[in-house]
Amino acid sequence: MSRRFGTINAIVMTVFMTIAAASLGAPAAHAQAGAEATGVWLTQAGDARVRVSKCGAGICGVVVGLREPINPATGKPQVDDKNPNPSLRNRPMIGLPLFSGMQPSGPNRWSGQIYNADDGSSYVSHVSLAGPDTLKVEGCMGALCGGENWTRAGR
């Protein structure tokens, strides 16, 4: 697994590790009234910062920072080199859109697609505000979903 952007891949990988815990149905924390998903979020592993903004009725998420922005093998900025589309493999990781089609699917919850730069694939995703400073991000493969909590970057 690439360390350059392992968090998104970790979302997919945690599907298998968290399915038992998820099936136990621990109650999720509910967001406080007035909290918003917009802002800059730090991934659970701390390897990326993602800006979430409003996009029409939904939300968008774009990478705005990486712990390791320079590829040690090339000495150049990290690029989307695992993308199946050859014309997109040189696009910079910073500025890369992660969420697509994220539309409201409940109170403080959005559903759409998340892009995994480690394998160049997009997966069904659900994003929910679990508190004023916690964003729960899930990726799904079929009916199995796993995820992580992102924390709001300094206010």
Long-range contacts (C-beta under 8 A, 24 or more apart in sequence): 1-118, 2-82, 2-118, 3-47, 3-68, 4-47, 4-66, 4-68, 4-71, 4-78, 4-93, 4-117, 5-47, 5-48, 5-66, 5-78, 5-93, 5-117, 5-118, 6-45, 6-47, 6-118, 7-43, 7-44, 7-45, 7-47, 7-48, 7-148, 8-43, 8-48, 8-98, 8-114, 8-115, 8-116, 8-117, 8-118, 8-139, 9-116, 9-117, 9-118, 9-119, 10-44, 10-45, 10-148, 11-114, 11-116, 11-123, 11-125, 11-137, 11-138, 11-139, 11-146, 11-147, 11-148, 12-116, 12-119, 12-123, 12-139, 12-141, 12-146, 13-146, 14-146, 14-147, 14-148, 15-139, 15-140, 15-141, 15-144, 15-145, 15-146, 16-144, 16-146, 17-146, 18-146, 18-147, 19-144, 19-145, 19-146, 22-145, 22-146, 28-128, 28-130, 28-136, 29-130, 29-131, 29-134, 30-108, 30-130, 31-107, 31-108, 31-128, 31-129, 31-130, 31-131, 31-132, 32-131, 32-132, 35-108, 35-129, 35-131, 35-132, 36-129, 37-108, 37-110, 37-127, 37-129, 37-135, 39-152, 39-153, 39-155, 40-64, 40-152, 40-153, 41-135, 41-150, 41-151, 41-152, 41-153, 42-150, 42-151, 42-152, 42-153, 43-148, 43-150, 44-148, 44-149, 44-150, 44-151, 45-148, 49-153, 50-98, 50-150, 52-99, 52-127, 52-135, 55-102, 57-103, 57-104, 58-101, 58-102, 58-103, 58-104, 58-110, 58-112, 59-99, 59-102, 59-110, 59-127, 60-97, 60-99, 60-100, 60-102, 61-97, 61-98, 61-99, 61-102, 61-114, 61-127, 62-95, 62-96, 62-97, 62-98, 63-93, 63-94, 63-95, 63-96, 63-98, 64-94, 64-95, 65-94, 66-93, 66-94, 69-93, 69-94, 80-117, 80-120, 82-117, 82-118, 82-119, 82-120, 83-117, 83-120, 84-120, 84-121, 93-117, 99-125, 99-127, 102-127, 114-139
